[in-house]
Amino acid sequence: MNGFEINVGPAHPSTHGVLKFKLTIEGDTIKKAEAEIGFLHRGKEKAAEDVTYMSYLPFVDKIEYVSALNMELLYSSLIEKALNIQISERAKYIRTIMAEFGRIMNHLVFLAAFGEDLGLISEFFWALRERELLMDIIEEISGGRLAPVYIRPGGVFFDFKEGIENKIIEAMEKLEYKIKEVHEYAIIKNSIFKARTKGVGILKKEDAINLGVTGPNARASGINRDYRKLNPYLIYDKLDFKVPVFDEGDAYARCLVRMEEIKESIKIIKEATKNIPKGDYLIKMPWIIKIPPAYTIEIQETPRGEIGMILVSDGSERAYRLKIRSASFFAIKAMEKILEGEKIANFYPILASLDPVMGEIDR
Amino acid sequence: MINYKEIKSEELRKEAEELKDKYFLFSIIVVDRINEGKFELNYLFENKENADLINLKTFILRNDPKIDSISDIFPAADYEEREAYDMFGIIFTGHKNLKRILLPEDWPFGYPLRKDFVINDEIRNWTGTDLRW
Protein backbone atom coordinates (compact mmCIF):
# COMPACT_ATOMS: atom_id res chain seq x y z
CA MET A 1 0.00 0.00 0.00
CA ASN A 2 1.23 3.48 -0.82
CA GLY A 3 1.37 5.87 2.09
CA PHE A 4 0.02 9.37 2.29
CA GLU A 5 2.05 12.31 1.10
CA ILE A 6 2.08 15.43 3.21
CA ASN A 7 3.69 18.75 2.51
CA VAL A 8 5.45 20.62 5.30
CA GLY A 9 6.04 24.26 4.49
CA PRO A 10 7.10 26.40 2.72
CA ALA A 11 5.21 28.93 4.81
CA HIS A 12 5.44 27.67 8.36
CA PRO A 13 7.19 29.43 11.22
CA SER A 14 9.02 26.29 12.29
CA THR A 15 10.66 25.65 8.97
CA HIS A 16 13.22 28.39 9.64
CA GLY A 17 12.41 30.42 6.59
CA VAL A 18 11.00 28.99 3.43
CA LEU A 19 11.79 25.30 3.32
CA LYS A 20 9.42 22.69 2.02
CA PHE A 21 9.49 18.97 2.72
CA LYS A 22 7.45 16.37 0.94
CA LEU A 23 6.97 13.47 3.35
CA THR A 24 5.66 10.05 2.39
CA ILE A 25 4.14 8.60 5.53
CA GLU A 26 2.71 5.33 6.73
CA GLY A 27 0.81 5.71 9.97
CA ASP A 28 2.91 8.36 11.63
CA THR A 29 6.25 7.04 10.40
CA ILE A 30 8.12 8.84 7.65
CA LYS A 31 9.09 6.46 4.84
CA LYS A 32 10.63 8.94 2.47
CA ALA A 33 11.43 12.61 2.64
CA GLU A 34 12.21 14.96 -0.17
CA ALA A 35 13.30 18.53 0.34
CA GLU A 36 12.24 21.33 -1.93
CA ILE A 37 14.44 24.39 -1.70
CA GLY A 38 15.04 27.53 -3.70
CA PHE A 39 12.20 29.72 -2.44
CA LEU A 40 14.73 32.32 -1.32
CA HIS A 41 16.98 32.10 -4.37
CA ARG A 42 18.21 35.59 -5.21
CA GLY A 43 20.98 34.82 -7.67
CA LYS A 44 23.89 35.91 -5.49
CA GLU A 45 26.42 34.09 -7.67
CA LYS A 46 25.14 35.82 -10.78
CA ALA A 47 25.17 39.17 -8.97
CA ALA A 48 28.87 38.69 -8.22
CA GLU A 49 29.56 38.76 -11.96
CA ASP A 50 27.74 42.09 -12.33
CA VAL A 51 29.23 44.26 -9.58
CA THR A 52 32.81 45.15 -8.70
CA TYR A 53 34.66 43.19 -6.03
CA MET A 54 34.23 45.78 -3.29
CA SER A 55 30.61 46.53 -4.14
CA TYR A 56 29.80 42.87 -3.51
CA LEU A 57 30.44 43.26 0.24
CA PRO A 58 26.86 44.21 1.20
CA PHE A 59 25.56 41.25 -0.84
CA VAL A 60 27.68 38.88 1.24
CA ASP A 61 25.90 39.94 4.42
CA LYS A 62 22.57 38.89 3.04
CA ILE A 63 23.69 35.47 1.93
CA GLU A 64 23.86 34.38 5.54
CA TYR A 65 21.98 36.89 7.61
CA VAL A 66 22.27 35.18 10.99
CA SER A 67 26.06 35.30 11.17
CA ALA A 68 26.82 37.98 8.61
CA LEU A 69 30.19 38.82 10.17
CA ASN A 70 31.58 35.38 9.37
CA MET A 71 30.60 35.69 5.72
CA GLU A 72 32.21 39.14 5.47
CA LEU A 73 35.36 37.64 6.92
CA LEU A 74 35.29 34.78 4.43
CA TYR A 75 34.81 37.05 1.42
CA SER A 76 37.45 39.54 2.56
CA SER A 77 39.95 36.73 3.15
CA LEU A 78 39.20 35.39 -0.33
CA ILE A 79 39.97 38.74 -1.97
CA GLU A 80 43.14 39.14 0.11
CA LYS A 81 44.29 35.66 -0.84
CA ALA A 82 43.68 36.36 -4.51
CA LEU A 83 45.61 39.64 -4.30
CA ASN A 84 48.26 38.15 -1.99
CA ILE A 85 47.87 40.80 0.72
CA GLN A 86 48.91 40.38 4.34
CA ILE A 87 46.80 42.30 6.86
CA SER A 88 48.09 43.85 10.07
CA GLU A 89 48.22 42.00 13.36
CA ARG A 90 45.67 44.32 14.97
CA ALA A 91 43.18 43.68 12.15
CA LYS A 92 43.61 39.95 12.67
CA TYR A 93 42.73 40.27 16.35
CA ILE A 94 39.73 42.49 15.63
CA ARG A 95 38.52 40.05 13.00
CA THR A 96 38.86 37.08 15.32
CA ILE A 97 36.82 38.83 17.99
CA MET A 98 34.14 39.75 15.46
CA ALA A 99 34.05 36.24 13.98
CA GLU A 100 33.51 34.74 17.43
CA PHE A 101 30.81 37.33 18.09
CA GLY A 102 29.13 36.03 14.98
CA ARG A 103 29.44 32.47 16.21
CA ILE A 104 27.91 33.23 19.61
CA MET A 105 25.09 35.24 18.06
CA ASN A 106 24.32 32.45 15.62
CA HIS A 107 24.25 29.81 18.35
CA LEU A 108 22.01 31.99 20.50
CA VAL A 109 19.55 32.23 17.62
CA PHE A 110 19.81 28.46 17.35
CA LEU A 111 18.88 28.03 21.01
CA ALA A 112 16.06 30.54 20.65
CA ALA A 113 14.58 28.80 17.60
CA PHE A 114 15.04 25.35 19.11
CA GLY A 115 13.25 26.40 22.27
CA GLU A 116 10.43 27.98 20.36
CA ASP A 117 9.97 24.93 18.13
CA LEU A 118 9.54 22.72 21.18
CA GLY A 119 7.09 25.11 22.82
CA LEU A 120 9.59 26.67 25.19
CA ILE A 121 8.80 30.27 24.33
CA SER A 122 10.70 31.68 27.33
CA GLU A 123 13.97 30.39 25.87
CA PHE A 124 13.24 32.33 22.70
CA PHE A 125 13.07 35.60 24.61
CA TRP A 126 15.97 34.82 26.92
CA ALA A 127 18.37 33.84 24.16
CA LEU A 128 17.50 36.87 22.05
CA ARG A 129 17.92 39.07 25.13
CA GLU A 130 21.48 37.79 25.52
CA ARG A 131 22.07 38.33 21.81
CA GLU A 132 21.09 41.95 22.25
CA LEU A 133 24.11 42.44 24.53
CA LEU A 134 26.41 41.57 21.63
CA MET A 135 24.30 43.42 19.09
CA ASP A 136 24.75 46.65 21.06
CA ILE A 137 28.53 46.23 21.06
CA ILE A 138 28.58 45.50 17.34
CA GLU A 139 26.40 48.54 16.75
CA GLU A 140 28.82 50.68 18.70
CA ILE A 141 31.80 49.36 16.75
CA SER A 142 30.39 49.20 13.24
CA GLY A 143 27.16 51.17 13.18
CA GLY A 144 25.18 48.19 11.90
CA ARG A 145 23.32 45.44 13.68
CA LEU A 146 22.12 42.49 11.63
CA ALA A 147 24.17 43.22 8.52
CA PRO A 148 27.11 45.35 9.63
CA VAL A 149 29.35 45.87 6.63
CA TYR A 150 32.38 45.96 8.91
CA ILE A 151 35.10 43.59 7.74
CA ARG A 152 36.54 44.57 4.36
CA PRO A 153 39.44 43.46 2.20
CA GLY A 154 42.57 44.95 3.76
CA GLY A 155 41.32 45.00 7.35
CA VAL A 156 38.20 46.47 8.91
CA PHE A 157 36.28 49.67 8.22
CA PHE A 158 36.65 51.29 11.67
CA ASP A 159 39.04 50.88 14.54
CA PHE A 160 37.89 49.80 18.01
CA LYS A 161 36.79 52.82 20.03
CA GLU A 162 38.51 53.58 23.30
CA GLY A 163 37.07 51.67 26.20
CA ILE A 164 35.22 49.14 24.06
CA GLU A 165 37.51 46.36 25.34
CA ASN A 166 36.13 46.74 28.86
CA LYS A 167 32.59 46.63 27.54
CA ILE A 168 33.34 43.43 25.64
CA ILE A 169 34.85 41.73 28.69
CA GLU A 170 31.91 42.86 30.82
CA ALA A 171 29.39 41.53 28.30
CA MET A 172 31.25 38.23 28.05
CA GLU A 173 31.20 37.74 31.81
CA LYS A 174 27.50 38.49 31.90
CA LEU A 175 26.86 36.10 29.04
CA GLU A 176 28.93 33.37 30.67
CA TYR A 177 26.85 33.70 33.83
CA LYS A 178 23.59 33.62 31.87
CA ILE A 179 24.62 30.57 29.88
CA LYS A 180 25.48 28.67 33.05
CA GLU A 181 22.59 29.80 35.20
CA VAL A 182 19.77 30.20 32.69
CA HIS A 183 20.27 28.42 29.40
CA GLU A 184 21.80 25.20 30.71
CA TYR A 185 18.83 24.75 33.03
CA ALA A 186 16.26 25.86 30.46
CA ILE A 187 17.57 23.64 27.68
CA ILE A 188 20.10 20.93 28.30
CA LYS A 189 19.19 20.07 31.90
CA ASN A 190 15.46 20.31 31.20
CA SER A 191 13.92 16.84 31.40
CA ILE A 192 11.15 17.64 28.90
CA PHE A 193 13.72 18.91 26.43
CA LYS A 194 15.78 15.75 26.93
CA ALA A 195 12.76 13.55 26.36
CA ARG A 196 12.02 15.31 23.07
CA THR A 197 15.56 15.27 21.67
CA LYS A 198 17.56 12.35 23.10
CA GLY A 199 17.86 9.55 20.57
CA VAL A 200 15.94 11.56 17.99
CA GLY A 201 17.28 12.13 14.50
CA ILE A 202 20.48 10.14 14.67
CA LEU A 203 23.05 10.97 11.99
CA LYS A 204 25.68 8.23 11.76
CA LYS A 205 29.36 9.13 11.53
CA GLU A 206 29.93 7.54 8.08
CA ASP A 207 26.78 9.16 6.69
CA ALA A 208 27.73 12.57 8.01
CA ILE A 209 31.13 12.70 6.36
CA ASN A 210 30.03 11.09 3.10
CA LEU A 211 27.15 13.53 2.77
CA GLY A 212 29.54 16.43 3.21
CA VAL A 213 28.12 17.54 6.57
CA THR A 214 30.64 19.67 8.49
CA GLY A 215 30.74 21.97 11.46
CA PRO A 216 28.73 21.47 14.66
CA ASN A 217 26.42 18.93 13.02
CA ALA A 218 29.39 16.71 12.15
CA ARG A 219 31.01 17.21 15.54
CA ALA A 220 27.82 15.96 17.20
CA SER A 221 28.24 12.75 15.19
CA GLY A 222 31.75 12.10 16.49
CA ILE A 223 33.78 13.70 13.72
CA ASN A 224 36.61 15.70 15.26
CA ARG A 225 36.93 18.27 12.55
CA ASP A 226 37.26 22.01 12.95
CA TYR A 227 38.82 24.13 10.23
CA ARG A 228 40.12 26.57 12.81
CA LYS A 229 42.35 23.76 14.08
CA LEU A 230 43.00 21.94 10.79
CA ASN A 231 44.17 24.94 8.82
CA PRO A 232 44.47 27.85 11.26
CA TYR A 233 43.67 31.25 9.81
CA LEU A 234 43.78 34.65 11.57
CA ILE A 235 45.19 34.09 15.07
CA TYR A 236 43.53 30.79 15.87
CA ASP A 237 46.90 28.99 16.13
CA LYS A 238 47.90 31.29 19.02
CA LEU A 239 44.70 30.73 20.96
CA ASP A 240 43.94 27.97 23.37
CA PHE A 241 40.51 26.54 22.80
CA LYS A 242 38.88 23.13 22.77
CA VAL A 243 36.74 21.59 20.05
CA PRO A 244 33.70 19.92 21.63
CA VAL A 245 32.91 16.52 20.07
CA PHE A 246 30.04 14.22 20.97
CA ASP A 247 29.45 10.70 19.67
CA GLU A 248 25.68 10.31 19.96
CA GLY A 249 24.72 12.06 16.73
CA ASP A 250 21.20 12.89 17.91
CA ALA A 251 19.40 16.22 18.20
CA TYR A 252 20.44 16.54 21.85
CA ALA A 253 24.13 16.15 21.00
CA ARG A 254 23.83 18.82 18.30
CA CYS A 255 22.44 21.17 20.93
CA LEU A 256 25.23 20.28 23.40
CA VAL A 257 27.91 21.02 20.80
CA ARG A 258 26.55 24.52 20.26
CA MET A 259 26.27 25.14 23.99
CA GLU A 260 29.91 24.16 24.51
CA GLU A 261 31.00 26.21 21.50
CA ILE A 262 29.45 29.35 22.99
CA LYS A 263 31.58 28.80 26.10
CA GLU A 264 34.73 28.28 24.03
CA SER A 265 33.99 31.38 21.97
CA ILE A 266 33.62 33.42 25.14
CA LYS A 267 37.07 32.20 26.19
CA ILE A 268 38.52 33.11 22.79
CA ILE A 269 37.04 36.61 22.83
CA LYS A 270 38.31 37.27 26.38
CA GLU A 271 41.83 36.12 25.51
CA ALA A 272 41.95 38.02 22.21
CA THR A 273 40.56 41.22 23.73
CA LYS A 274 43.21 41.21 26.47
CA ASN A 275 46.10 40.73 24.03
CA ILE A 276 44.98 43.02 21.23
CA PRO A 277 48.10 44.80 19.87
CA LYS A 278 48.42 48.39 18.72
CA GLY A 279 48.84 49.27 15.07
CA ASP A 280 46.98 49.91 11.86
CA TYR A 281 43.54 48.45 11.43
CA LEU A 282 43.41 48.85 7.65
CA ILE A 283 45.78 48.66 4.72
CA LYS A 284 44.98 51.40 2.25
CA MET A 285 43.74 49.95 -0.98
CA PRO A 286 41.73 51.40 -3.87
CA TRP A 287 37.97 50.84 -4.05
CA ILE A 288 38.12 49.47 -7.59
CA ILE A 289 40.52 46.57 -7.62
CA LYS A 290 41.56 44.25 -10.44
CA ILE A 291 42.45 40.65 -9.66
CA PRO A 292 44.82 38.82 -12.03
CA PRO A 293 43.53 35.61 -13.66
CA ALA A 294 43.57 32.89 -11.01
CA TYR A 295 41.60 30.17 -9.30
CA THR A 296 41.39 30.94 -5.59
CA ILE A 297 39.90 28.73 -2.90
CA GLU A 298 39.14 29.97 0.60
CA ILE A 299 37.49 27.77 3.21
CA GLN A 300 36.63 28.76 6.75
CA GLU A 301 34.81 27.38 9.74
CA THR A 302 31.61 29.37 10.09
CA PRO A 303 29.01 28.66 12.80
CA ARG A 304 27.18 26.46 10.31
CA GLY A 305 30.12 24.42 9.10
CA GLU A 306 32.75 24.73 6.45
CA ILE A 307 31.71 27.35 3.96
CA GLY A 308 33.96 27.86 0.97
CA MET A 309 34.18 30.57 -1.63
CA ILE A 310 35.88 29.79 -4.90
CA LEU A 311 36.78 32.73 -7.13
CA VAL A 312 37.66 32.47 -10.81
CA SER A 313 39.09 35.83 -11.82
CA ASP A 314 40.01 37.03 -15.31
CA GLY A 315 42.00 40.21 -14.72
CA SER A 316 39.03 42.59 -14.74
CA GLU A 317 37.38 44.43 -11.85
CA ARG A 318 34.53 41.90 -11.69
CA ALA A 319 34.52 38.21 -10.80
CA TYR A 320 34.34 35.82 -13.73
CA ARG A 321 32.70 33.25 -11.48
CA LEU A 322 32.15 33.11 -7.75
CA LYS A 323 31.01 29.82 -6.30
CA ILE A 324 29.69 29.76 -2.76
CA ARG A 325 29.84 26.33 -1.17
CA SER A 326 27.06 26.35 1.38
CA ALA A 327 27.21 24.17 4.50
CA SER A 328 23.48 23.96 5.26
CA PHE A 329 22.87 22.83 1.68
CA PHE A 330 24.52 19.52 2.60
CA ALA A 331 22.78 19.38 5.98
CA ILE A 332 19.40 19.48 4.21
CA LYS A 333 20.53 16.58 2.01
CA ALA A 334 21.51 14.72 5.18
CA MET A 335 18.14 15.52 6.71
CA GLU A 336 16.37 13.56 3.98
CA LYS A 337 18.39 10.57 5.16
CA ILE A 338 17.85 11.22 8.88
CA LEU A 339 14.08 11.49 8.50
CA GLU A 340 13.64 8.00 7.05
CA GLY A 341 11.99 5.91 9.76
CA GLU A 342 11.40 8.83 12.13
CA LYS A 343 8.02 9.90 13.52
CA ILE A 344 6.36 12.99 12.07
CA ALA A 345 6.28 14.64 15.50
CA ASN A 346 10.08 14.54 15.53
CA PHE A 347 10.34 16.48 12.29
CA TYR A 348 10.59 19.89 13.98
CA PRO A 349 13.21 19.02 16.61
CA ILE A 350 15.37 17.45 13.88
CA LEU A 351 15.03 20.44 11.59
CA ALA A 352 15.79 22.88 14.39
CA SER A 353 18.79 20.85 15.55
CA LEU A 354 20.43 21.02 12.11
CA ASP A 355 20.24 24.82 12.18
CA PRO A 356 19.66 25.56 8.50
CA VAL A 357 19.46 29.13 7.25
CA MET A 358 17.60 29.42 3.99
CA GLY A 359 19.49 32.46 2.78
CA GLU A 360 22.65 30.44 2.72
CA ILE A 361 21.10 27.33 1.17
CA ASP A 362 19.34 29.13 -1.68
CA ARG A 363 21.94 31.87 -2.21
CA MET B 1 47.66 21.98 0.50
CA ILE B 2 45.90 21.81 -2.83
CA ASN B 3 46.62 19.24 -5.54
CA TYR B 4 45.47 20.26 -8.99
CA LYS B 5 44.93 17.51 -11.51
CA GLU B 6 43.52 17.69 -15.00
CA ILE B 7 41.69 14.61 -16.28
CA LYS B 8 39.62 13.58 -19.27
CA SER B 9 35.89 13.61 -18.67
CA GLU B 10 35.63 9.83 -19.31
CA GLU B 11 38.10 9.09 -16.52
CA LEU B 12 36.08 10.91 -13.86
CA ARG B 13 34.35 7.89 -12.36
CA LYS B 14 37.60 5.92 -12.18
CA GLU B 15 39.39 8.79 -10.44
CA ALA B 16 36.47 9.31 -8.07
CA GLU B 17 36.48 5.62 -7.05
CA GLU B 18 40.11 5.97 -6.00
CA LEU B 19 39.37 8.97 -3.80
CA LYS B 20 36.30 7.44 -2.21
CA ASP B 21 37.84 6.11 1.01
CA LYS B 22 39.98 9.06 2.03
CA TYR B 23 38.12 12.07 0.67
CA PHE B 24 34.67 13.60 0.66
CA LEU B 25 33.18 15.82 -2.01
CA PHE B 26 33.45 19.45 -1.00
CA SER B 27 31.98 21.16 -4.04
CA ILE B 28 31.55 21.11 -7.80
CA ILE B 29 32.57 24.37 -9.46
CA VAL B 30 31.42 24.89 -13.02
CA VAL B 31 32.94 27.69 -15.09
CA ASP B 32 31.52 28.71 -18.43
CA ARG B 33 34.50 29.14 -20.81
CA ILE B 34 32.37 30.55 -23.60
CA ASN B 35 35.27 31.70 -25.80
CA GLU B 36 36.65 28.16 -25.98
CA GLY B 37 33.20 26.62 -26.37
CA LYS B 38 33.67 24.52 -23.25
CA PHE B 39 32.48 24.08 -19.69
CA GLU B 40 35.18 23.70 -17.09
CA LEU B 41 34.19 21.40 -14.23
CA ASN B 42 36.18 21.41 -11.03
CA TYR B 43 35.48 18.62 -8.56
CA LEU B 44 36.86 19.73 -5.22
CA PHE B 45 37.53 16.95 -2.71
CA GLU B 46 38.63 17.41 0.87
CA ASN B 47 40.50 14.92 3.02
CA LYS B 48 38.42 13.40 5.81
CA GLU B 49 41.27 13.68 8.35
CA ASN B 50 43.01 16.95 7.50
CA ALA B 51 42.65 20.02 5.30
CA ASP B 52 44.23 18.63 2.10
CA LEU B 53 42.32 19.39 -1.07
CA ILE B 54 42.25 17.69 -4.46
CA ASN B 55 40.88 19.58 -7.42
CA LEU B 56 39.97 17.43 -10.42
CA LYS B 57 39.57 19.60 -13.47
CA THR B 58 37.87 18.42 -16.63
CA PHE B 59 36.41 20.01 -19.73
CA ILE B 60 33.22 19.14 -21.60
CA LEU B 61 31.84 20.57 -24.82
CA ARG B 62 29.45 23.45 -24.45
CA ASN B 63 27.04 22.30 -27.16
CA ASP B 64 26.92 18.73 -25.81
CA PRO B 65 27.22 19.14 -22.02
CA LYS B 66 27.18 15.56 -20.78
CA ILE B 67 29.25 13.88 -18.09
CA ASP B 68 28.92 10.79 -15.90
CA SER B 69 27.29 11.30 -12.53
CA ILE B 70 29.27 10.45 -9.41
CA SER B 71 26.29 10.73 -7.08
CA ASP B 72 26.30 6.98 -6.42
CA ILE B 73 29.96 7.10 -5.33
CA PHE B 74 29.69 10.35 -3.36
CA PRO B 75 26.15 10.90 -2.02
CA ALA B 76 27.05 14.56 -1.41
CA ALA B 77 27.27 15.05 -5.17
CA ASP B 78 23.50 14.65 -5.53
CA TYR B 79 22.56 18.25 -4.76
CA GLU B 80 25.71 19.73 -6.28
CA GLU B 81 25.02 18.02 -9.60
CA ARG B 82 21.42 19.14 -9.54
CA GLU B 83 22.63 22.69 -8.96
CA ALA B 84 25.05 22.46 -11.89
CA TYR B 85 22.20 21.20 -14.06
CA ASP B 86 19.97 23.98 -12.82
CA MET B 87 22.46 26.80 -13.41
CA PHE B 88 24.40 25.56 -16.44
CA GLY B 89 22.29 22.84 -18.04
CA ILE B 90 24.88 20.11 -17.66
CA ILE B 91 23.40 16.63 -18.01
CA PHE B 92 24.79 14.15 -15.50
CA THR B 93 24.11 10.72 -16.97
CA GLY B 94 23.18 8.17 -14.32
CA HIS B 95 21.81 10.71 -11.84
CA LYS B 96 18.54 9.37 -10.43
CA ASN B 97 16.70 12.63 -9.81
CA LEU B 98 18.10 15.26 -12.16
CA LYS B 99 15.74 18.22 -11.98
CA ARG B 100 15.90 21.89 -11.09
CA ILE B 101 16.73 22.57 -7.48
CA LEU B 102 17.02 26.31 -6.83
CA LEU B 103 14.96 27.71 -9.70
CA PRO B 104 11.24 26.94 -10.09
CA GLU B 105 10.40 23.78 -12.02
CA ASP B 106 8.49 25.84 -14.62
CA TRP B 107 11.36 28.29 -15.20
CA PRO B 108 11.29 28.91 -18.96
CA PHE B 109 14.41 31.01 -19.61
CA GLY B 110 17.23 28.50 -19.70
CA TYR B 111 20.31 28.41 -17.55
CA PRO B 112 21.15 31.65 -15.72
CA LEU B 113 24.84 31.25 -14.91
CA ARG B 114 25.80 30.71 -18.54
CA LYS B 115 27.66 33.71 -19.88
CA ASP B 116 25.26 34.21 -22.79
CA PHE B 117 22.28 34.53 -20.43
CA VAL B 118 21.16 38.16 -20.48
CA ILE B 119 18.77 39.47 -17.84
CA ASN B 120 16.08 41.39 -19.74
CA ASP B 121 12.73 42.88 -18.76
CA GLU B 122 10.81 39.71 -19.55
CA ILE B 123 12.90 37.79 -17.01
CA ARG B 124 12.81 40.61 -14.48
CA ASN B 125 9.02 40.73 -14.52
CA TRP B 126 8.39 36.99 -14.66
CA THR B 127 6.26 35.88 -11.72
CA GLY B 128 5.80 32.19 -12.39
CA THR B 129 2.66 30.33 -13.30
CA ASP B 130 -0.34 32.65 -13.52
CA LEU B 131 -2.48 31.73 -10.53
CA ARG B 132 -5.09 34.50 -10.92
CA TRP B 133 -8.79 33.71 -11.34
Contacts between the chains, C-beta under 8 A, distances in Angstrom:
chain1	res1	chain2	res2	distance
A	37	B	101	6.6
A	37	B	102	6.8
A	38	B	100	7.7
A	38	B	101	6.1
A	38	B	102	3.9
A	38	B	103	6.2
A	38	B	104	7.2
A	41	B	102	4.5
A	41	B	103	6.6
A	43	B	112	6.6
A	45	B	87	7.6
A	45	B	113	6.4
A	46	B	112	5.8
A	46	B	113	6.1
A	46	B	119	7.9
A	209	B	24	5.4
A	209	B	48	5.6
A	210	B	24	6.1
A	210	B	74	6.9
A	210	B	75	5.5
A	210	B	76	6.6
A	211	B	75	5.4
A	211	B	76	5.2
A	212	B	24	5.7
A	212	B	25	5.9
A	212	B	26	6.9
A	212	B	76	3.4
A	225	B	48	8.0
A	227	B	51	6.8
A	230	B	50	5.8
A	230	B	51	4.2
A	231	B	51	3.8
A	295	B	42	7.7
A	297	B	2	6.5
A	297	B	44	7.1
A	297	B	53	6.8
A	297	B	55	7.7
A	299	B	26	7.7
A	299	B	46	7.9
A	299	B	51	7.7
A	306	B	26	7.7
A	306	B	46	7.9
A	308	B	26	6.5
A	308	B	27	6.1
A	308	B	44	7.7
A	310	B	27	6.9
A	310	B	29	5.0
A	310	B	42	7.6
A	310	B	44	7.3
A	312	B	29	7.6
A	312	B	31	5.2
A	320	B	31	7.2
A	321	B	29	7.5
A	321	B	31	4.9
A	321	B	32	7.4
A	321	B	113	7.7
A	323	B	27	6.6
A	323	B	29	4.5
A	323	B	30	7.9
A	325	B	26	6.4
A	325	B	27	4.0
A	325	B	44	7.9
A	329	B	79	6.0
A	330	B	76	5.9
A	330	B	79	7.1
A	332	B	79	7.8
A	333	B	75	7.5
A	333	B	76	6.9
A	333	B	78	6.2
A	333	B	79	5.1
A	362	B	102	5.9
A	363	B	102	7.4
